[in-house]
Amino acid sequence: MNFLSRESTVAPPGYSRWMVPPAAIAVHMCIGQVYGFSVFNVPLTKLLGGDASVAGDWTIPQVGWAYQIALIMLGLSAAVFGKWVERNGPRMTMVASAACFCGGLLLAALGVKLHLLWLVLFGYGFVGGIGMGLGYIGPVSTLVKWFPDRPGMATGMAIMGFGGGALVGSPLATELMAHFRPVSSQGVAPTFLTMAAIYAVFMSFGAWLVKVPAANWKPEGYVPPVKAQTLVTNASVGVDQAWKTPQFWLLWMVLCLNVSAGIGILGQASLMFQDMFGVSVAVGAGFVGVLSLFNMGGRFIWSSVSDLTGRKVVYCIYFLLGAALYASLPFVQNTGQKMVFVAVTAVIISMYGGGFATIPAYLRDLFGTAQVGAIHGRLITAWSAAAVIGPTLINYISTANKKAGMPAAEAYNSTLYLMAGLLLLGCFCNLLVRPVDPKHHQPTPPAK
């Protein structure tokens, strides 16, 4: 247990801070597999029937709850365990994350083997979701402390890994299911077991590698500004105080509205592209792949840009440019320019990803580094809310339009305008952000 303690992870003299990003990415690439869960949807509906679903098989909506519960638990567990993460340090957090996430896959495998849906939902969704929440905030909090000179770039590196988790997890799961299909129904159960073993190795490597900076450590040549920049404090605010400030709730709305607009499109991207342009399922899947790449790349690029422009400015870009691009999509679709449509949506999704990566640095600017992980954990409950708001608006409105007789190609236009409206509301919230009142500052870092 001493190996897992925060004290044992304090970096010795000469330790390179560039060792920490690989540790963070190792964890985030694993838990980011949740973005690729959809590859299991159809196989999980054919466990009894084999080639086709039969009576007693699960349905897509039933199976989809595993993904939804996992994302809900990611936000809730990050909020609940945020202070525990700050108190116990990144190594213990990463080990706990690996135990929950990989243990959840093992429970899901047992649920598939016994054909118990509740066990799959409990394993992958509830237990695995807790592992995702712990693994999400622990590395980010550590990186912010190591890179006071470039916090946006640092958090972008880790969260880029989360966005890219599906690029590894989806093809890996597909190949494993194909390999195990002859010996197991659809190959799902042994695939869960194998992925649990693989992810446990990589997440353990990240936990072994990670270190925290010693007290009062600063990068070589870095001198904190005597006078803090606008919206950037050299003081610290505790999580319980941050929770009470208007700045916290304004940023909660900023993240919620940015994510709601993006996640709704991501959830329907393939079907939307097929409906709007009459392309095949394969082309729709390719469109999703392109968006995934821009989602991942935007997390690093935009968060690095924020180190130059400041967080408030870059969020104004997300919202104003994003709203303009969303509003242009119905016109682009009407012209039939598929490549222009792909390019515009790719930029939109890059800013969706950038919003995730920039928010920890925004929190660090406003509240300091002392408990930024715990504050971040509470803030990403906005993600849980957005995971309900965005897809619900897109799904219900587009479906209602189709049922009303509207051509499928035009059924999404009203939702695209609505997403533009959400982004403009987010811009208004962002413009209201002001420096935190000094009365909330702590004179010294809080006791561990």
N, C-alpha and C positions, 0 to 999 in steps of 0.2 A: 504493500500500500504506500510505502514511502516513495517508491518510484513514481507513483501516480500523483503525489502531492504537488501543490503549486510550488513549494520551496525547492523541490528537486528539479523543476523545469527552469529555474533562473539561469540565464545564459552566462557561461564563464567568459572572462576577457578573451577577445579574439574571435568570438562566435560571429559568423556572418549572418546578418539579418536576411540575406537572400536564400537561406535554408528554409525559412518559414513559408514562403509562398508554395513550394512543392508539397509541404506537409498539409497546407490548407487545401490545395487543389486535389490531393489524394483523397481527402474526405469528401469534398464537394462533388467530385466526379462520380463518386459511388452513390451518395444519397440523391444526386440529380437523376438517378435512374427512374425516379417517379414520373418524370416527363415522358418516359418511353413505355409506361405501363400499358398503353393502348394495344401493344402487340400481343398481349395476353387475352384481350377481350374475346375475340372469336374462339380461340382454342378452349377457353374456360366455359364456353357455351356448348361444347361438343364432347364433354368428358364421357358421357354415357353413350351418345349416338355415334361417335366416331366421325363419319363423313358429314353428318348433318345432325342438328339438334333433335332430340326426341323428348317425349314426356318425362319430366323429372330433371331435365337439364336446366341449368341456370340461364337467365336472360341477360342481354347486354346491360339494361338498366340496373339489374341486381349486381352484376359484376362491377359496374362503374362506381358503385359505392366505395369500393376499396381505394380507388384513386381519390375520391372526394374526402373520405374520412382521413386519409393520409395527409392531405393538404390542410385540412382543418386542424388536425393534431399538431402539424408542424408549427402553425401559428400559436396555438394555445400552449404547447409545451415550451416554446421559446419564451413566452410571456411568464409562465409559471416558474420555470427553472432558471431564468436569467440571472438572478442574484446568486443562486447556487453556482452557476458557471463562473461568475466573477470571483467568488470566494474560493473555489477549488481549482481553478486554472484550466488551461486548454487540454492538458494530457488526460486528466481524469474525465473531462467532458468528452473527448474523442473516443476514449475506451467505452464509456457509457453509451455513446452514440452507436458505436460498432456493435455492442452487445444487443441493443434494442433493434437496430435496423436489420442486422443479420439474423437475430433471433426471430424477428417478425417474419422474415423470409422462410425460416425453418417451420414456424407455426403455419404459415400459408401453405407450405408443401404438405404438411400433415393434413390440413383442411382439404386440399385437393385430393389427396390419397383416400381420405374417408368420405369425400364428397359432403363436407359440412361447410356451407357458405358462411355461417357465423364465425367459424374459426379462421377462414381466409380473411374476412373483414377485420376480425380482432387482431390477427397476426400482422398482415401487411398494413392495414389502415391504422389501427390504434397503437400497437406496440412499435411497428415500423415508423409510424408518423412521429412518435416521441423521439426516436432515434434521429429522424431528419431534423427536427427542431433543434436538438442539442448540437448536432453536427453542423447546422447552418450558422448559428451565432458564435460558437466557440472560436473557430478559426478567424472569423471576421474581427472580433474584438481584439484578438492577439495582433493581427496585422496592423490595425489602427495604432496600436502602441509602438510597433516597430518602425512605422513610417509616418512620423509626425510632419515630415516635410512633403510627403506625397500620399496623403490618406486616400484620395480618390483612386489613384492608380493601384494602390495596395488592395483595397477592398474589391476593385474591379477584377483583379487576378483571381481571387478566390471564387467570387460569385460568377465569373465567366465559367469556372469549372462546373458549377451547379447547372448553368444553362446548357453546357455541353454534355451533361450526363446521359442524355438520350441518344446522342450520337454514338456513344460506346454501348450503352445498355440495350438499345433496340436491336442492332444487328447481332450482338452477342446472344441475346435471348432467342432471336429467330433461329440462329445457327444451332444453338443448344437444343431447342425444341425439335428441330428437324433431325438432329442426331439421336435424340432419345425416343422419338415417336414410335419406332418399331418395338420398343420394350416397355413403353408406358403410354397410357391414354393421352394423346396429344403432346406428350413429353413435358408437360408443365411442371409436375412435381419434382422430377430430378433436375429440371432447369432451375427451379427455385433453390434447391439444395446446392447445386454447383455455384450459382451466383452468390449465395451466402458465403461459401468458402472463399471465393475469389475476392469479394468485397472485404471480408474480414482481414485478409492479408494486407490489402492496400490501406485500409483504415488504420490498422495496427502500425503500419509503417509510418503513416502520418503522425500518429500519437507518439511514437518513439522519437521522431525527428524534431518535433515542435519544442520551442523554448520561449520563455518570456523575458523581456529585457530587465536588467537589474534596476533598482530604484535610482531615479535621476539620470538614467542613461539617455544619451542623445546621439544621433548620427554624427559622424566625424564632419566637422565644418559647419554643422547646423547651429544657428543661434536663434532661439525663439524671439519673435519681435517683441520689443519692449512695450509697444502699444499694439494691442491686438487689432487685426483688421475688422472692418464692419462684419458683424455676424460671427466672428471667430473669437472665441474666448480662450484665455490661458488658464482660467479657473476651471473648477469641476462642479457638477451638479449631481447629487445622488438620484437614484432611480425613483425613489418615492417622492422627491421634490419635482423631478422632471415631469412625472405623471400629472402634476397639478398645474403645470404652466400652459398657457395658450399656445406656445410654440410647439409643444408636443402634439397637441390635437390638430393644429394646422398641418403639421407634417404627416399626421395620420391620414388626414383627408387628401393631402397631396399624393401620398403613396397609393391610397385606395382608389382614387380616381384615375391615376395613371395606369395602374394595373387592371382596373375594370375595363378600360378601353382596349387594352392590348390582349388580355386573356380571353375575352369574348371572341375576338377574331381568331386567335390561335386554336381555340377549341372547335371552330367550324371551318377552318381554313381549307381543308381538302374539299368538303362538300360545297362550300361557297364558290371556289374556283370552278368546280364542275358545273354548278348551276349557272354561274354568270357567263361562262364562255363555252359550255358544252364539251369540255375536255373529258378524257378518260379518267378512270380511277387511278391509274398509274401516274398520269400527269399531275393529278391532284396531290398524290403522295409526294411527288417531286417538289411541288410547290411548298409543301410542309417542310421538306428538307431544307430548302433555301431559307425559309423563315427561321428555322432552327439555327442555321449558321449565323444569320444576322442577329438573332437574339443573343447568341453567345458572344460574337464579336463586339456588339454594341455595349455589352457590359464592361469590357475593358477600355474600348476607345472613348466612349462618352464619359466614363468616370475619370479617365485620365485628362480629358478636356476640362473637366470641372476643376482640376487643380490649377488651371490657368485662368479660367473665367470666374471661378467662384460657384458655389452650389446653387445659389438663387438664380443666377443668370442662366445656367445650363438647364434648370427646370423650366424656366420661361421658354427656352428654345424647345424643349420637349413638348410643352403644351401648345404654344402658338403654331409652331411648324407642324406638329402632329394634327392639330385641329384643321389646319388648311389642307393637309394631305388627305385626311379622312373625307373632308367635304368634296375633294376633287375626284374621289374614287367612282361615284356614280357616273360622272361625265366620262372618265377614262373607260369604264365598262361599256358605255354607250357607243364609244368609237371603235370598240373591238380590239384595242391595242393591248394584247395580253402581256407583252414584255414590259410595257410602261406600268401596267397594273402590278406586276411582280416587283418592279423596282420601287414603286411608291410604297407598297405594303412592307417591303423589306426595310425601308428607312423607318417606317412607323414602328415596326417590331424591334429594330435596333434601339430605338428610344425607350421602348417598353423595357427591354433588358437593361438599358442604361439607368433607368429609374431605380431598379433594384440595387445596382452596384453603387449608385451615388448616395443613396439615403444613409448608409452608415457614416460616411464622411460628413454629411450634412449634420447628423446628430453629434458627431465629434466636434464640429465647429461650434455648435450652440451650447452643448452640455459638457464638453471636456472628455477626457479619456478614462477617468476613474471607474465609471460604471457604464461605459458606452455599450457593452455587450448586453447588460440587463435592460437598458433603455431600448436598444434595438429589438430585443426579444419581445418587449411589450408592443412596440410599434408595428411589428409585422403581423399582429392580429388584423391589421388592415388588409393584408394579403388574404387571410381567411375570408374576410367579408367580401373582397373583390372576386374571389373564386366563386361566390354565389351570385353576386350582382351582374358581372359581365356576361357569363354564359347564359344566365337566365334571360337577360334582356335580348341577346342575340337569338337564342333558341325560340323563345316564345313569340317574339314579334315577327321573325321571318316565317315561322310556321303559320302564324295567324294570317299573314299576308298571302301565303300560298293557298291556304284554305279559302280565302276570300276571292280566289280566282286570279290573283296577280301573277304575271309570268315569273317563273323561277329566277330569271336573270335580273329582275327588278325587285325581288322580294327583300333584298338586304339594304336597299337604298336608305330607307328610313332609319335603320339601325346604325348605318354609317354616319348619318347626320347627328344621331343621338350621341354616338361616341365622340364626335367633334364637340358637342355641347358639354359633355363630361370633362373633356380636356380644358375647355375654356373656364369651367368652374374651378378646376384644379389650379389653373394659372392665377385666378383671383385669390385662392387660399395661399398660394405661394407668395404673392405680392404682399400679403398681410404679415409675413414673418418678420419679426424684429428681434434684436438681441435680447437674451434672457435678462430679466431684472437681477442686478447684483445681489439682491436680498436672498436669492435662491442659491448663491454660490457657497461652496464649502471652503473654508480657509485651508484645510489640509485634506488629503485623500481619505476616504472613509476607511474605517478599520476593516481588515480582512476577516 
